[in-house]
Amino acid sequence: MSSRNDHCAGARLHRRALCTAVAVLLSATGTAALAQDAAPSPNATINLIRLMVKKGLITQADADGLIAQADAEAAQARKTAATQAASPPVDGAQPGDVRVTYVPQSVRNEIRDQVKQEVVAQAKSEHWATPNALPEWLDRISWSGDIKVRDESWLYSRSNSPYFIDYATLNRNGPFDINSISQGVNPPILNSQQNRMSLLDMQAHLDLHAKLGDTVSVGVRIGTGNDNSPVSTTQALGGGLVKKDLWLDRAWIRWQPVQWGSLTAGRMANPFLATDLIYSPELNFDGIAGQFKLPVTDGIDGFATVGMFPIQYTGNNTPNQAFGYDKNHSNERWLSAAQIGANWQIDDDMKWSAALAYYFYDGMRGKLSDPCLIYTGVNYCSTDDDAPAYMQKGNTVFLLRDIVPDPSSPSNYAQPQLVGLSYDYHLANFTTMFDFKIGQTPARIQADYVRNMAYHARDALTRYANGLGTPVNNYQDSDSPNETGPYKSGPVGWLVRGILGNPTPMAANDWNVTFGYKYLQPDAVLDGLTDVNFHLGGTNAKGFIFSADYGIATRTWLSARYYNAKQVYGSPLSIDVVQLEINAKF
């Protein structure tokens, strides 16, 4: 009997659970057709109960009990609602507010964790979570730098000509009295035959970069250097163990109001896509540059760079002996440059970049002075400011001063001279690079071509009458030891280079090997801005370049380089440069 009662009780519990589930389901989907035999009740629960009786899910007795319970709960709910409407809410809620009487624990945990994460993130960013924390502005500043120590040797061929005038030193220390040559006093002469072995030197740079806001950033870099040369920061070691100099190498402000464009002003890194054919890798630019990027299609991004860069100004008080209108007029020299190009990301392992540039150097060509009365005691002539501010070797030059003979000694008088450039330099340049992989090994091919569109050889020879302004260098050898051959120069330069391995080895066991060939005619580019390592700087040079890098630790690598170069035209001048380096970057 007990077992039967238990079975009945279980059945009733089962039916009650089923009824409850059906009630919930039907209340969620609608109650329009719950009871059709009896008049519908305004209470949805009563309608559900009547439907379940009709379907035989529960007995009428059970239904009566449920209906009585539902009526009681409805009455209690109406009473509670009336009480709440008659008295103001104790929690300060206003009419129209939504009140949540119960928040599940899982929701409370989620809210707590989210608030905690937000507070911790804010504390870290504003440095108020920990005592003695660094100020917020330090997060906007970053530091970087590099150091290299190098052993190098300069190897000269014994068949080199022993007589090359160092016109850069002549201008720097001049003017030089060319009449004294007849008296056995030579002008500055380049070393061309004596090797220089195991020269130990170094380079070091420390770079600060600061972000001032969403659109403005600044940078300052200091570097080593033997002098204020624009093309090298190499500092010779030794010299009696004296302290070494530091120079302001870069200082710039960059404004980037839009993602695709920026404007940089000051002394900056080379903003153009370039190799070491035209410019030394260490050359920085003074002036203003705008850089722009524009997506063309999927995988192809266009870019453009324009800039104005001052090269040389007329000194405010030159000549220092002159009065009033005898002071030299304004004669600024500027570089105006524009470059357009594109990067094509062919696939994950292949990228091709190409750019066409035009570098317009305004007023670099020197001008012959007005007749200059040096014999009266003046120490200047009208075009002395046309002497280049910085030179190396290779460009065609001429004597700037038209010196009037001394009437008291017309056959033997002082002729202190400076030299100026025989040509302007308007450079058309095409540069391309192709990155790919051989298996899993990165590889790169570079090609660069330049032509000086302002080069016209005849102009240099016929510009002035009576032999004035005639070039004094870049003549071919002659069969006679006391004569020179015909004048020979050219406006073309090109470079090809292949790199196998990681071009920038920044990890242990990263490596690369490089092979290249460079060809640079005397007046293809300004000799003062070229790479100081190849042929020891300047133009009128051609030859091979070999190099290898190997990473020995993170951001530390060894380098070996060999430059084999000789003259393109003129007297023989073959110079090999061998370099061994250890490099570190941080």
C-alpha positions, 0 to 999 in steps of 0.5 A, spaced: 500 500 500 505 504 501 509 503 495 502 505 491 501 511 495 509 513 493 507 511 486 501 516 486 505 521 489 511 521 484 506 521 478 503 528 481 510 531 482 511 529 475 505 532 473 506 538 477 513 539 474 510 538 467 504 543 468 509 548 470 513 547 464 508 548 459 505 554 463 512 558 462 512 555 455 505 558 453 506 564 457 512 566 453 509 564 446 502 567 447 495 566 450 490 567 445 487 560 444 488 557 451 481 556 453 475 556 448 470 552 452 469 556 458 469 564 457 476 566 458 479 569 464 483 575 465 488 571 469 493 567 464 494 562 469 487 560 470 486 559 463 492 555 462 490 551 468 483 550 465 487 548 458 491 542 462 484 539 465 481 539 458 487 535 456 487 530 461 494 533 464 491 534 471 485 533 475 479 538 476 481 537 484 488 539 482 486 545 478 481 548 483 487 548 488 491 551 483 486 556 481 485 558 488 492 559 489 493 563 483 487 568 485 490 569 492 497 571 489 494 576 484 490 579 490 496 580 494 500 583 488 494 588 487 495 590 494 502 590 494 502 595 488 497 599 491 501 600 497 507 602 493 504 607 489 501 610 495 508 611 498 514 614 495 520 609 494 525 609 500 531 608 495 530 615 491 527 612 485 523 617 480 517 615 476 519 612 470 525 609 473 527 601 472 528 598 478 532 591 478 530 588 485 535 582 484 542 582 481 545 575 480 551 573 483 555 572 476 553 578 474 555 582 480 562 578 479 562 580 472 561 588 474 566 587 479 572 584 475 570 589 469 571 595 474 577 592 477 580 592 470 579 599 468 581 602 475 588 598 474 589 600 467 588 607 469 592 607 475 598 604 471 597 609 465 597 615 470 602 612 475 598 613 482 597 606 484 604 606 486 608 611 490 614 614 488 612 612 480 615 615 474 612 621 472 607 620 466 611 625 461 617 620 461 612 615 457 612 619 451 620 619 451 624 614 448 631 613 447 635 609 442 643 609 439 648 605 436 656 604 437 661 601 432 668 600 433 672 599 427 679 597 424 680 599 417 686 600 412 687 604 406 691 601 401 694 605 395 697 602 388 704 604 387 702 606 380 698 611 382 700 618 380 703 622 386 700 629 384 693 630 386 691 637 388 687 637 394 682 642 392 678 641 398 683 643 403 686 649 398 679 652 399 678 650 407 685 653 408 686 658 402 686 662 398 693 659 396 698 663 392 698 659 385 704 663 383 708 660 389 708 653 385 713 656 381 718 657 387 717 650 389 711 651 394 706 646 392 699 647 394 695 641 398 697 634 395 693 628 396 696 622 399 696 617 393 701 612 394 703 611 402 698 605 405 695 607 412 694 600 416 690 599 422 686 605 423 682 604 429 676 609 430 669 609 432 662 611 431 657 613 436 650 616 436 644 617 442 637 619 439 632 622 443 625 621 440 619 625 444 611 624 442 608 631 444 601 629 442 597 626 437 600 629 431 607 632 434 613 629 435 620 631 436 627 628 435 634 630 437 641 626 436 648 627 438 654 623 434 661 623 434 666 626 429 673 628 427 670 634 424 663 637 422 663 633 415 656 632 413 658 625 410 661 622 416 661 621 424 667 617 424 672 619 430 679 617 430 681 613 436 688 615 439 691 622 438 694 622 445 688 619 448 684 626 448 677 626 449 673 626 443 668 631 440 660 630 440 656 634 435 649 635 434 647 630 428 639 631 428 634 636 431 627 636 428 620 637 429 615 633 425 607 635 425 603 629 422 595 632 422 593 626 418 595 619 417 597 619 410 602 626 411 607 629 415 611 635 415 618 635 418 623 641 419 630 642 422 636 637 421 633 630 419 635 623 416 635 623 409 627 623 407 628 620 400 628 613 398 636 612 396 642 608 396 649 610 397 650 612 390 648 619 391 648 621 398 653 618 404 648 613 408 650 618 414 648 624 411 643 628 414 638 634 411 637 641 413 631 644 412 623 642 411 620 636 408 613 633 406 612 626 406 605 623 403 603 616 403 597 614 398 594 607 397 593 605 390 590 598 390 591 592 394 598 591 395 600 597 392 602 604 396 604 610 393 609 615 396 611 622 395 617 626 398 618 634 397 623 638 400 627 645 401 634 644 404 639 650 404 646 648 402 650 655 403 648 662 405 652 668 404 656 671 410 653 677 413 659 681 413 663 678 407 668 681 405 670 683 412 674 689 409 668 692 405 664 698 406 656 699 404 654 696 397 661 693 397 659 687 401 657 681 397 650 680 395 645 675 397 647 668 394 643 663 397 644 656 395 638 651 396 636 644 394 629 643 392 627 636 391 621 631 389 620 624 389 615 619 387 614 612 388 611 606 390 611 599 394 608 593 391 607 587 396 607 582 391 606 576 396 608 575 403 615 574 401 616 579 395 616 586 395 618 591 389 619 598 391 621 604 385 622 611 386 623 617 381 627 623 384 629 630 381 634 634 386 635 641 383 641 644 386 640 652 385 646 656 384 652 651 385 656 653 379 661 658 381 662 665 377 668 668 375 670 674 380 670 682 377 677 684 376 680 683 383 686 688 385 689 684 390 696 688 389 692 694 393 692 690 399 685 687 399 684 680 401 677 679 397 674 678 390 667 679 389 665 671 388 669 668 394 662 666 396 662 661 390 667 657 393 663 650 395 662 650 403 664 642 403 668 638 398 671 631 397 674 630 390 672 629 383 668 634 381 670 639 376 673 646 378 676 652 376 680 658 379 674 663 381 679 670 382 680 674 376 686 677 379 689 683 376 697 683 375 701 688 379 703 694 375 710 694 379 711 687 377 707 684 372 711 678 371 711 676 378 705 677 383 701 674 388 695 670 385 691 667 392 686 663 389 680 659 391 676 654 386 669 654 384 665 648 381 664 648 373 657 646 373 651 646 376 647 639 379 640 638 377 640 630 378 635 626 375 635 619 379 631 612 379 632 607 384 629 601 385 629 595 390 626 588 390 626 584 396 624 576 396 626 569 399 631 564 396 628 558 400 627 561 407 633 566 406 631 573 405 634 576 399 635 583 396 637 586 389 638 594 389 639 598 382 640 606 382 641 610 376 643 618 376 644 623 371 646 630 371 642 634 367 646 640 367 652 637 365 655 640 358 662 639 357 663 645 352 660 650 357 666 649 362 671 650 356 668 656 353 664 660 358 670 665 359 674 669 354 682 668 354 682 662 358 679 664 364 674 659 368 678 653 364 677 647 369 684 645 372 682 638 374 680 632 370 685 631 364 687 625 361 694 623 362 699 625 356 705 622 353 709 628 355 710 628 363 710 636 362 703 636 359 696 634 360 691 630 355 684 632 353 679 634 359 674 628 360 668 628 365 661 625 365 654 626 368 652 619 369 652 614 375 649 607 377 650 602 382 647 595 382 648 590 389 645 584 391 644 582 398 643 575 401 641 574 408 638 579 413 640 586 411 639 588 418 642 582 423 639 584 429 639 577 432 644 572 434 646 568 428 643 573 423 647 574 417 648 577 410 653 577 404 653 583 399 656 584 392 655 590 389 659 595 383 658 602 383 660 607 377 660 614 378 663 619 373 666 626 375 660 630 375 654 626 376 653 628 383 656 633 388 662 630 390 662 633 397 655 629 399 658 622 397 660 616 401 666 617 404 668 609 404 668 608 397 674 611 394 675 615 400 669 619 398 668 623 392 666 622 385 670 619 379 670 612 381 668 605 379 669 599 383 667 593 387 664 593 394 664 586 398 661 586 405 659 580 410 655 581 417 654 576 422 650 577 429 653 574 435 648 576 440 641 580 440 643 587 437 650 586 436 654 583 430 660 583 426 662 586 419 667 586 414 667 590 408 672 591 402 671 597 397 676 596 391 675 602 387 679 606 382 678 612 377 674 613 371 678 618 368 684 621 368 691 620 372 691 613 376 688 613 383 686 606 385 684 606 393 682 599 396 679 600 403 678 594 408 674 595 414 673 590 420 667 592 425 663 590 431 656 594 432 651 594 437 644 598 437 640 599 443 
